[in-house]
Amino acid sequence: MKKVNINYIDDQDSLYILCQKIKSLSSNEYIAIDTEFERISSYYPILSIIQLAINDQAYIVDAIALNNLKDFIICLRDTKASCLLFSGIEDMEILVHLSVVHCGERFLPNKLLDIQLLNMFYHSNGVVGLSKLLKQELNIDISKDQTLSNWLQRPLELEQLNYAVNDVIYLYDLYHTLKQKVASNNYIYFECECNNRKQECLKEISDDEAYLYIAGAGKLNTLELTRLKYLCSLRQAYAKKHNIALNWVITTGALVSLCTKRCYSIADIAKAGVKHGAIKQNGNMILQWLKQTYQLKPQQDIALAYDLFYQKREYAGVLHKLKALLTHIAKKYEIDPSMFASKKIIADLMYSKYVKKQSYLEGSWQWPLCSEVADFIKID
């Protein structure tokens, strides 16, 4: 196990010193970043700590002790160094949320590199966790026994601090080990994919767009989809205002069912799939919202849900063949198939062809590798 000095940052003076350190870094240096948080009943994550590794120093920024992280977040945004993450989607979401809270705008560090993604441009065996990858590439064993511990308690236990530091102190070595093994073209694709995911994270899904991402929405008719749009918009706005998890407002799995039938009682919404906790807290409000949806007229120009074609049986064969073709392309270039053939990418490609706009795939680094796909999809 690597021995490093742990700097615990829980006051503005020590945070200032860390900020000066970050400002001094050059473009050929690295900051490894991870976060620990809880997000069970809240819409926004409750951040506990931010871990960083810079050269041979580890830093733990106590986000609970420090009320003002504005200068720190700005330093991360402006740093010349590359920021190393591992499975960094949630970490990016937290950094974006901090940028909004402290600065009133959405931003992230300039160069973010996700090492879990890098491995997917070298191996085509799916998503691999940090502990497994460290053992596989560096023969290092780390414990993950603190994953479910209470990160909001203070003081944090020594075992928690060691666990947190282990998530960042090996990222530099792991990154360079994998980089040496990845083909040069694939590394360029990796950087493009990291930037794509960064830009995706910076986008904010509006309340009126929330319905587009609900599983099963593609099977609804125009009136039902209009109701779903209204219901999802109310749910998301309420969740953000009161910082309550979406599922705790209305159970996500029940939304489509609620919009295909009329519910006039608590028993009706329970039968539709709304969980007991949501009913206990919001049952009457849900019934009021549903009553409002019954007054709606079909929105004829409503945008169709993104899983539209996965809900149409007549396209099952096309979807299967398209996935097989994209998987073949990915393996040809020794890239994990999820980079080309995920359900999200395929659904977007089909949907975009239907509404006659450019798909994500057509505007991405993948498309020049997909000449076999260009004439494959024809949607009436």
C-alpha positions as CSV (number, residue, x, y, z in Angstrom):
1,M,0.0,0.0,0.0
2,K,1.2,3.5,-0.8
3,K,2.0,5.7,2.1
4,V,1.0,9.3,1.6
5,N,0.6,12.3,3.8
6,I,-3.1,13.2,4.3
7,N,-3.9,16.9,4.6
8,Y,-7.3,17.4,6.2
9,I,-8.8,20.7,5.0
10,D,-11.5,22.0,7.3
11,D,-10.9,25.7,7.6
12,Q,-10.5,28.6,5.2
13,D,-6.7,29.0,5.9
14,S,-5.8,25.5,4.9
15,L,-8.3,25.7,1.9
16,Y,-6.5,28.8,0.7
17,I,-3.1,27.0,0.8
18,L,-4.6,24.1,-1.2
19,C,-6.0,26.6,-3.8
20,Q,-2.6,28.2,-4.2
21,K,-1.2,24.7,-4.8
22,I,-3.8,24.0,-7.5
23,K,-3.1,27.4,-9.1
24,S,0.6,26.6,-9.4
25,L,0.1,23.4,-11.3
26,S,1.2,23.2,-15.0
27,S,-0.5,21.5,-18.0
28,N,1.7,18.4,-17.6
29,E,0.6,17.8,-14.0
30,Y,-2.5,16.0,-12.6
31,I,-5.1,16.2,-9.9
32,A,-6.9,13.0,-9.0
33,I,-10.4,13.8,-7.7
34,D,-13.2,11.7,-6.0
35,T,-16.1,12.5,-3.7
36,E,-18.1,10.9,-0.9
37,F,-21.7,11.9,-0.5
38,E,-25.2,10.7,0.4
39,R,-28.2,10.9,-1.9
40,I,-30.9,8.7,-0.5
41,S,-33.9,11.0,0.1
42,S,-32.7,14.3,-1.4
43,Y,-32.8,15.6,-5.0
44,Y,-29.3,17.1,-4.7
45,P,-26.4,15.1,-3.3
46,I,-25.3,15.9,0.3
47,L,-21.6,16.2,-0.1
48,S,-19.3,15.0,2.7
49,I,-15.8,15.3,1.4
50,I,-13.8,15.9,-1.8
51,Q,-10.6,13.9,-2.0
52,L,-7.6,15.0,-4.1
53,A,-4.2,13.6,-4.8
54,I,-1.6,16.0,-6.2
55,N,1.9,14.5,-6.7
56,D,2.6,12.6,-3.4
57,Q,0.1,14.6,-1.3
58,A,-3.4,13.6,-0.5
59,Y,-6.0,16.2,0.5
60,I,-9.5,15.7,2.1
61,V,-11.7,18.8,1.8
62,D,-14.4,18.6,4.5
63,A,-17.4,20.1,2.6
64,I,-19.5,20.0,5.8
65,A,-17.1,22.0,7.9
66,L,-16.5,24.5,5.0
67,N,-19.5,26.6,4.1
68,N,-17.7,28.6,1.4
69,L,-16.1,26.5,-1.4
70,K,-16.3,29.2,-4.1
71,D,-12.6,29.9,-4.5
72,F,-11.9,26.2,-4.4
73,I,-14.4,25.4,-7.2
74,I,-13.1,28.3,-9.3
75,C,-9.5,27.0,-8.9
76,L,-10.6,23.6,-10.1
77,R,-12.3,25.2,-13.1
78,D,-9.3,27.2,-14.0
79,T,-6.5,24.7,-13.3
80,K,-4.1,23.9,-16.1
81,A,-3.7,20.4,-14.8
82,S,-5.6,17.4,-16.0
83,C,-8.2,16.1,-13.6
84,L,-8.3,12.3,-13.2
85,L,-11.6,10.7,-12.2
86,F,-12.7,7.1,-11.9
87,S,-16.4,6.4,-12.9
88,G,-16.7,10.2,-12.7
89,I,-20.3,10.9,-13.7
90,E,-21.5,11.4,-10.1
91,D,-18.4,13.4,-9.2
92,M,-19.0,15.7,-12.2
93,E,-22.6,16.1,-11.2
94,I,-21.5,17.2,-7.7
95,L,-18.9,19.6,-9.0
96,V,-21.5,21.2,-11.4
97,H,-23.9,21.5,-8.4
98,L,-21.2,23.2,-6.4
99,S,-20.6,25.6,-9.2
100,V,-24.2,26.6,-9.3
101,V,-24.5,26.9,-5.5
102,H,-21.4,29.0,-5.0
103,C,-21.0,30.8,-8.4
104,G,-24.5,30.8,-10.0
105,E,-23.3,29.1,-13.2
106,R,-22.6,25.6,-14.4
107,F,-19.0,24.7,-15.1
108,L,-16.4,21.9,-14.7
109,P,-12.6,21.7,-14.9
110,N,-11.2,22.2,-18.4
111,K,-9.7,18.7,-18.9
112,L,-11.4,15.7,-17.2
113,L,-10.1,12.2,-17.8
114,D,-12.1,9.3,-16.6
115,I,-9.8,6.3,-16.1
116,Q,-12.7,3.8,-16.0
117,L,-13.5,5.0,-19.6
118,L,-9.9,4.7,-20.6
119,N,-9.9,1.0,-19.8
120,M,-12.9,0.6,-22.1
121,F,-10.7,1.8,-25.0
122,Y,-8.2,-1.0,-24.2
123,H,-10.4,-3.8,-23.0
124,S,-13.9,-4.7,-24.4
125,N,-15.1,-6.5,-21.3
126,G,-17.4,-3.8,-20.0
127,V,-17.3,-1.6,-16.9
128,V,-14.6,-2.6,-14.4
129,G,-14.4,-1.3,-10.9
130,L,-11.4,0.4,-9.3
131,S,-10.4,-2.3,-6.9
132,K,-10.5,-5.0,-9.7
133,L,-8.6,-2.7,-12.2
134,L,-5.9,-1.8,-9.6
135,K,-5.3,-5.5,-8.9
136,Q,-5.3,-6.4,-12.6
137,E,-3.0,-3.6,-13.8
138,L,-0.8,-2.7,-10.7
139,N,-1.3,-5.7,-8.4
140,I,-2.6,-3.5,-5.7
141,D,-5.3,-4.5,-3.3
142,I,-7.6,-1.9,-1.7
143,S,-10.5,-2.3,0.6
144,K,-14.0,-1.2,-0.3
145,D,-15.5,-2.0,3.1
146,Q,-16.4,1.7,3.9
147,T,-18.6,2.2,0.8
148,L,-21.8,2.1,2.8
149,S,-20.5,3.8,6.0
150,N,-21.9,7.0,7.3
151,W,-20.1,9.8,5.5
152,L,-22.1,12.6,7.2
153,Q,-20.9,11.8,10.7
154,R,-18.1,13.8,12.3
155,P,-15.5,13.1,13.1
156,L,-14.8,10.6,10.3
157,E,-13.2,7.3,11.3
158,L,-9.6,6.6,10.4
159,E,-10.8,3.7,8.2
160,Q,-13.0,6.1,6.3
161,L,-10.1,8.5,5.7
162,N,-7.9,5.7,4.4
163,Y,-10.7,4.4,2.2
164,A,-11.3,7.8,0.8
165,V,-7.6,8.5,0.0
166,N,-7.2,5.1,-1.6
167,D,-9.7,6.1,-4.2
168,V,-7.4,8.9,-5.5
169,I,-3.7,8.1,-4.7
170,Y,-3.4,5.3,-7.3
171,L,-5.2,7.1,-10.2
172,Y,-2.1,8.7,-11.6
173,D,-0.2,5.4,-11.8
174,L,-3.2,3.6,-13.2
175,Y,-3.8,6.2,-15.8
176,H,-0.3,6.1,-17.1
177,T,-0.2,2.3,-17.1
178,L,-3.3,2.1,-19.2
179,K,-2.3,5.0,-21.5
180,Q,0.8,3.1,-22.5
181,K,-1.4,0.1,-23.5
182,V,-4.1,2.0,-25.4
183,A,-3.6,2.5,-29.2
184,S,-2.9,6.1,-30.1
185,N,-6.1,6.5,-32.1
186,N,-8.1,5.0,-29.3
187,Y,-6.6,7.4,-26.9
188,I,-7.8,10.3,-29.0
189,Y,-11.2,8.8,-29.1
190,F,-11.0,8.4,-25.3
191,E,-10.3,12.1,-24.9
192,C,-13.2,13.0,-27.2
193,E,-15.6,10.7,-25.2
194,C,-14.5,12.3,-21.9
195,N,-15.3,15.7,-23.3
196,N,-18.6,14.5,-24.6
197,R,-19.6,13.3,-21.2
198,K,-18.4,16.5,-19.6
199,Q,-20.7,18.5,-22.0
200,E,-23.6,16.2,-21.3
201,C,-23.1,16.7,-17.6
202,L,-23.2,20.5,-18.1
203,K,-26.6,20.3,-19.7
204,E,-29.6,20.8,-17.5
205,I,-32.8,18.8,-18.1
206,S,-35.6,21.3,-17.8
207,D,-38.8,20.4,-16.0
208,D,-40.7,20.3,-19.3
209,E,-38.2,17.8,-20.7
210,A,-38.2,15.4,-17.8
211,Y,-40.9,13.1,-19.3
212,L,-38.7,12.4,-22.4
213,Y,-36.5,10.1,-20.3
214,I,-39.1,8.0,-18.6
215,A,-38.9,4.3,-19.5
216,G,-42.0,3.2,-21.3
217,A,-43.1,6.7,-22.3
218,G,-42.7,5.7,-25.9
219,K,-45.8,3.5,-25.9
220,L,-48.1,6.3,-24.8
221,N,-50.6,8.1,-27.1
222,T,-50.6,11.9,-27.5
223,L,-53.0,12.6,-24.7
224,E,-51.3,10.2,-22.3
225,L,-47.9,11.7,-23.2
226,T,-49.3,15.2,-22.6
227,R,-50.4,14.1,-19.2
228,L,-47.0,12.5,-18.5
229,K,-45.2,15.7,-19.5
230,Y,-47.3,17.8,-17.1
231,L,-46.9,15.3,-14.2
232,C,-43.2,15.0,-14.7
233,S,-42.8,18.7,-14.8
234,L,-44.6,19.2,-11.6
235,R,-42.7,16.4,-9.9
236,Q,-39.3,17.7,-10.9
237,A,-40.1,21.3,-9.9
238,Y,-41.4,20.1,-6.5
239,A,-38.4,17.9,-6.0
240,K,-35.9,20.7,-6.7
241,K,-37.8,23.2,-4.6
242,H,-38.0,21.0,-1.5
243,N,-34.8,19.0,-2.2
244,I,-36.6,15.6,-2.2
245,A,-35.6,12.6,-4.3
246,L,-37.9,12.3,-7.4
247,N,-38.9,8.8,-6.3
248,W,-40.0,10.1,-3.0
249,V,-42.4,12.5,-4.7
250,I,-43.9,10.1,-7.1
251,T,-42.5,6.6,-7.8
252,T,-40.8,6.8,-11.2
253,G,-42.0,3.3,-12.2
254,A,-45.6,4.3,-11.7
255,L,-45.6,7.4,-13.9
256,V,-46.6,5.7,-17.2
257,S,-49.3,3.7,-15.5
258,L,-50.7,6.8,-13.8
259,C,-51.1,8.4,-17.2
260,T,-52.9,5.5,-18.8
261,K,-55.8,5.3,-16.4
262,R,-57.8,7.6,-14.1
263,C,-57.0,7.5,-10.4
264,Y,-59.4,9.0,-7.9
265,S,-58.3,7.5,-4.7
266,I,-55.2,6.5,-2.7
267,A,-56.0,2.9,-3.5
268,D,-56.0,3.7,-7.2
269,I,-52.5,5.3,-7.2
270,A,-51.2,2.4,-5.0
271,K,-52.6,0.0,-7.6
272,A,-50.8,2.0,-10.3
273,G,-47.5,1.4,-8.5
274,V,-46.9,4.4,-6.3
275,K,-44.9,3.2,-3.3
276,H,-46.1,3.5,0.3
277,G,-43.6,6.2,1.3
278,A,-44.6,8.5,-1.6
279,I,-48.3,7.9,-0.9
280,K,-47.8,8.7,2.8
281,Q,-46.0,12.0,2.1
282,N,-47.7,13.1,-1.0
283,G,-50.8,11.0,-1.7
284,N,-53.3,13.9,-1.7
285,M,-51.0,16.1,-3.7
286,I,-50.6,13.4,-6.3
287,L,-54.3,13.0,-6.7
288,Q,-54.6,16.8,-7.1
289,W,-52.0,16.8,-9.8
290,L,-53.7,13.9,-11.6
291,K,-57.0,15.7,-11.5
292,Q,-55.3,18.6,-13.3
293,T,-54.0,16.3,-16.0
294,Y,-57.6,15.1,-16.8
295,Q,-58.4,18.7,-17.9
296,L,-55.6,18.7,-20.5
297,K,-56.1,18.5,-24.2
298,P,-53.6,16.5,-26.4
299,Q,-50.5,18.6,-27.3
300,Q,-50.3,17.7,-31.0
301,D,-46.8,19.0,-31.4
302,I,-45.4,17.3,-28.3
303,A,-41.9,15.9,-28.6
304,L,-41.9,12.1,-28.6
305,A,-40.2,10.1,-25.8
306,Y,-36.7,8.8,-26.5
307,D,-37.5,5.2,-26.1
308,L,-40.2,5.4,-28.8
309,F,-38.8,2.7,-31.0
310,Y,-38.0,0.3,-28.1
311,Q,-41.8,0.3,-27.5
312,K,-42.7,-0.6,-31.1
313,R,-42.6,-4.3,-31.8
314,E,-42.2,-3.8,-35.6
315,Y,-38.8,-2.3,-35.0
316,A,-37.4,-5.1,-32.8
317,G,-35.6,-6.7,-35.7
318,V,-34.0,-3.5,-36.8
319,L,-32.9,-2.7,-33.3
320,H,-31.4,-6.1,-32.9
321,K,-29.5,-5.9,-36.2
322,L,-28.3,-2.4,-35.4
323,K,-27.0,-3.4,-32.0
324,A,-25.2,-6.3,-33.6
325,L,-23.6,-4.1,-36.3
326,L,-22.5,-1.5,-33.8
327,T,-21.1,-4.1,-31.5
328,H,-19.1,-5.6,-34.4
329,I,-17.7,-2.1,-35.2
330,A,-16.6,-1.5,-31.6
331,K,-14.8,-4.9,-31.4
332,K,-13.1,-4.3,-34.7
333,Y,-11.5,-1.2,-33.1
334,E,-10.9,-2.9,-29.7
335,I,-13.3,-0.6,-28.0
336,D,-16.0,-1.7,-25.5
337,P,-19.3,-2.1,-27.3
338,S,-21.1,0.2,-24.9
339,M,-19.3,3.1,-26.6
340,F,-21.3,2.3,-29.8
341,A,-24.2,0.0,-29.0
342,S,-25.8,1.1,-25.7
343,K,-29.5,1.3,-25.6
344,K,-29.3,5.1,-25.2
345,I,-27.2,5.6,-28.3
346,I,-29.3,3.3,-30.4
347,A,-32.6,4.9,-29.2
348,D,-31.2,8.4,-30.0
349,L,-30.1,7.3,-33.4
350,M,-33.5,5.9,-34.3
351,Y,-35.4,8.8,-32.8
352,S,-33.2,11.4,-34.5
353,K,-33.7,9.8,-37.9
354,Y,-37.5,9.8,-37.3
355,V,-37.6,13.5,-36.4
356,K,-35.0,14.3,-39.1
357,K,-32.2,15.8,-36.9
358,Q,-28.6,14.9,-36.3
359,S,-28.2,12.1,-33.8
360,Y,-25.6,12.1,-31.0
361,L,-23.7,9.3,-32.9
362,E,-23.6,11.2,-36.1
363,G,-22.0,14.2,-34.4
364,S,-19.5,12.3,-32.3
365,W,-16.0,10.7,-32.7
366,Q,-17.7,7.3,-33.4
367,W,-19.4,8.3,-36.6
368,P,-16.3,8.2,-39.0
369,L,-15.9,4.6,-37.8
370,C,-19.5,3.8,-38.6
371,S,-19.7,3.8,-42.4
372,E,-21.5,0.5,-42.4
373,V,-24.3,2.1,-40.4
374,A,-24.9,5.2,-42.6
375,D,-27.3,3.5,-45.0
376,F,-28.7,1.0,-42.6
377,I,-31.5,2.9,-41.0
378,K,-34.6,3.9,-43.0
379,I,-37.5,5.1,-40.9
380,D,-40.8,6.2,-42.4
